[in-house]
Amino acid sequence: MFTGLVQEVGEVVASETRQGDGRLLVRAPMFAKRALGESVAVSGVCLTVTAADDAPGDAGPCAAFDVSLETLAQTTLGDLAAG
């Protein structure tokens, strides 16, 4: 259940398109404690953690989210880019 409170601000490490859908890789210290299948709100959109690992170059804990083409089109997630 989402509390509606911002617990942490992360950084988009990568944003890519895969067969028309998207995949976001977000770095944030809180992701050191995330597990596959957990729900996280990213820019107000509920997303499911599909991978959790350290960022490339050991830059810290990251979580990956697969995002549908429709979600990218109807939210601001389609505008996100690395950095």
N, C-alpha and C positions, 0 to 999 in steps of 0.2 A: 504494500500500500504506500502510495506517495504521500508525503507530508505536505508538499507544496513549498518546502523550504529548500533553498539552494545550499547544499552541503559542501560543494567544492566546484571550482572552475577548472576545466581541463583544457587541453590543447589538441587540436586536430593534427595528427602526425601524417596521415595520408587519407586521401579520398580517391577512390577509383571506381570505374564502371566495369561490371562483369555481366555480360550477356544482357545488357539493358538495365540491370539493377545496379545498385551502388553498394559500396562497402566503405565504412568509416573506421579508421583506427584512431582512437583517442587516448591520450596520455593524461593520467591523473594519479596522484598518490593513493587515493582511495581504491583504485583498481587492483592494488596488491591483495585485496581481500575479496575480490569478486570471483564468482564461479560461473561456469557455463550455464546458460539458461536463466540467469537472473535478469530482472528488468531494471533499466536505468533510464531516467528522463534526460534526453539530450536536446537542448533548446526547446523544451516543452513537449517533445515527442517521446513517447514510451518506446524504447528499443530493447531488444534482447541481446545479451552478451553471447556471441557466437565463437569467440576465441579470447583468451586472456593470456598475456605473456609480457615480457619486457620489450620495450621499444627497440628498434634497430639501433645498434651502437650503444646498448645498455643505458639508454636515456631515461629509464624508469618504467613503472608498470603501465601497461596499456590494455585496452579492451577493444575488440573488433565488433562491429555491428553490421549486419546485412540489412540493406534498406531497399524496399521495393521502388520501382519506377514511379508508381502512383504517389508514394510518400514523398519522394524527391520532388515531384511536380507540385504537390499541394502544401508543402511546408518550406521553411527556409533551409532545410538540410541540403537541398540541391545546390545552394550557394556556398556551402562550406568548402574550404580548401586548406591544405596544409599550412600550419602557422597560425 
